[in-house]
Amino acid sequence: MKLKCSDIHLDVALNKSRLPFSLDSCESLAESIRDDGQDLAVKVTEGSPDGKLYTLRVGFRRFTAIHLILGWEEIEADIVEYATEEAAALANFRENLERQDLGYFEECRALRDIFPADTSLQALSKKLHRSRHWVRCRWQLWELEPEIILGVETGNFTPSDIALMLGKNRKEQLERADAIRLGKSKGETRDEIAAKVGRKRSRPSKKDVGKMLTFTEEQMRKDATYALLWSIGEIDNEEFIDYIRRKATEAGR
């Protein structure tokens, strides 16, 4: 449906999926909308702290392009309800993920801002419909050294680079960061860099692991399933140890 832009409250602090963006960064989006129209409705909830009828929840760049750059008085919008503020932020984040509209650092930052610090990798994986490996390379970035976090923010390190540093002590993290930078400057492949920092190339493919996981799940072998997921980094050490301890408690050991 069409809603008046003037009836929609815009609070950039609610946009936890992005780093702050400028009007200039929305110029190309505005041109696209001017030429081709609005391809996806924004999402709003009823009510706002300033007395307006609605509050913008999803589609911050679209709203900026349409209202503030193009100056259109109306916008296509869906009126929705969210059970919690986390649910609203998650909806905005999911849409940006589906549109592949976020950078790696923005994804890392959004996860940190949306979810409580004690959220497990498994819970995040289910909520985001992403693999544990995908989640781990973003959720656990903040456990690494500030220099490495800065490297992600400036675009020097990718998720596959970060995967090589997770779970390592400070010295190993920095050594691997230097090795990755040097390898990239020499034009080395990811496998070549990984081999130099100690990760073996020869490992089961995801297809092979997937077959084994299917087998163990069919046989109701949760222990084997967890072990396989841990072996390929889909479950971290803490989660695997917690599972083992829980099983031992249940068995009365």
N, C-alpha and C positions, 0 to 999 in steps of 0.2 A: 504494500500500500504506500501511497505518497503521504509524507508528513512534512510539515513546515520546519525548515532548518532552525528557525527562530524559537521553536518549541522544544528544541533538544539541548540539554545541558552537556557541555563538553568539559571533561576534567581529564587532563593529560596524565594525571597521577594514576588513573584507573587503567592506563595502557601499560601493563606490566610486561608485555611481550617485546617491547622495543626500547632501544635507546632513544632519547629525545631526538625528534626530527624537525627540520625547518620547513618553512613554506616552499623554499626553492627546491627541496628534495621531492616535493609532490607535483612539481610543474609537469613532468612527463606523464604522470598519471592523470593529471587534469586534462592534458591534451588528448590522451587516449579516450577519456570519458566524453570529452567534447565531440570527438570524431565518431566513436562507436557506441556511446551510451554507457550507462551504469550496468555492469554485468552481474553484480551481486549486491543484494540488499544489505544495508548495515543492520545491526541489531540494537534495540533499545529496551530499557525497562521503564515502567511507569513511575512517575514522580522524580523529584530532584531536590537537592538541598537549597536551591535558589528559587524554588517555586515554579520552575518550568514543568511542562507536562511529562517530559521524558528525560532519561539519562543515557548517553551513548555508552555501549558496552563492547561492541565489535564493529570494526571498520573505521578506525581513527584516521587513517590516511585518506580513505575515500571521502569521509565527511569533510576533512580539511580541503581536499581538492575541489569538491563540489560547492561547499558553502563559502570558504574563505578565498579560494582562487577564482573559480568560475562565477561565483556570486549567485548561484541558482537559489531560488527561494524554497524549493522542495527537494526531497530526496526519497528514494525507495528505501523503505525500512520495514523490518519485522519487529513487532512488539512481543517480547519474550519474558519469561520469569526464570530466575535462578534461585536455587535453594540457599546458596551461600555466596559470599564474595569470592571464595576460591573457585566455585563453579563458574562464575561469570568470567573471571580472569582466565580460567582454563579453556573456556569456549573461544575466547579471543586468540589464545595461544594456538589451539588446534587449527583454527582457520588459517592462521599465518603459516603453520607447518604444511597444511594441505596445499596451499598456494605456493609453497617453497619461497616464501617472501621474507625469510629471516636469515641473517648471517649466523655463523657458528657461535660467536660470542654472545649475540642476542639470545640465542637458544639457551645457552648456559645461564645467562643472567635471569632470563624469564623463569626458568625452573627454580632458581634460588629465591626469587621474589614471590612466586605463587605458592609454593609448597612449604610446609613446616620442615625444619632441619632434620627431624627424626623420621621422615618418610622413607620407607624402604625402596630399594631398586625394583623389587617385584611389584610393589604398589604403583610406582611411577610407570613402569612398563605397561601395566594393565590400563591405567588411566589414559595414557598417551597412545596406546596401540603401537608401541615401538619396542624393539628388542632391548634386552637388558644391556647389551653392549652399547647400543646407541645412547641409552639413558646414562650409563656409567661414565662415558666419555664427556658428558655434560654436567651431570650432578656432582661428580667427584673432582671436577676441575678445581674447585675452591679449596681442596685439601693440598694442592701443590704450591710450590714456591711462588711468591709475588712476581718474580721475573718471568716465570712461565705463563702465569695468568696474563701478564702484559703482552707476552708474545702471541697469545690467542687473540687478545683485543686488537692488536695491530695487524693481525692476519698472517703472522709468521708460522703459526702452528695449526695444524688441522686435527680433526678428531683422531685420525690414525696415528699422528705424532703423539698426542696426549695418551693414547692407549699404551704406548711404550714407556711412559713415565709413571703411570698410576701404580700405587702399591710399593713404590721405591722410597728409600730414605732421601734426605735432602741432598747429600753428596751425589747419589746416583741420579737423582732427578736432573741436577745441573749438568752432570757429565753427559747424560743422554741428550739434554737440550743442545749442548754444544756440538755433539756428534751429529745430531739431526740438521742443525744449521750448516755445518761443514759439508755434510753429504749433499744437501740441496744445492749448495753453492757449486759443487762439483758435478751436478747433474745426475747423481745416483738415484736409482729407483727406490721405492719404499722397501722392497724385499732386501736390497743391498744394504740399506741403512739399518733395517731391523736385524739383519744378520750381524752387523758390526757391533750393535749394542747388546747382542746376546739372545735375541729371540730366534728360535729355530724356524727355518722355512718349511721343513717337512712336518705337516700337521694335518689331521683329517680335514677334509673340506666340509663346508656347512651342510652340503647334501649328505655326506656320510654321517655326520653327527646327527642330522635330522632323522635319518633312518634309524639310528641307534636309539634316539630319544623316543621315536614312535614305538619301537619294540619294547623298551623298558616301561613306557606308560601303559601299553597293552597288557604287560605282565604285572602291572601294579607294583613295579619296583621303584618306589619313590627315592630310595637311597641311591640307586644307580643313576636315576634321572638327575638328582641334585649334584652328584659327583661329576656327571658329564657336563652339566651347565657350568659348574665351577671350573672344570678343566679348560674350557674355552673362554673363560672370563665373563660369562653371562651372569654369574653369581659371584660376589666378592667374598673374600676370606671371612669377614665378620658374619655375613648372612649364612654361609655354609657351616661355620662353627656353631652358630646359634641353632641351626637345624639339627646338627649332631647332638648338641646338649639337650635339646627338647626331646629328641627320640630316646636318649638315654634316661631322661627323667620319666618319660612315659613307661619305659620298660622296668623302672624301679631300680636302676643301677646308680 
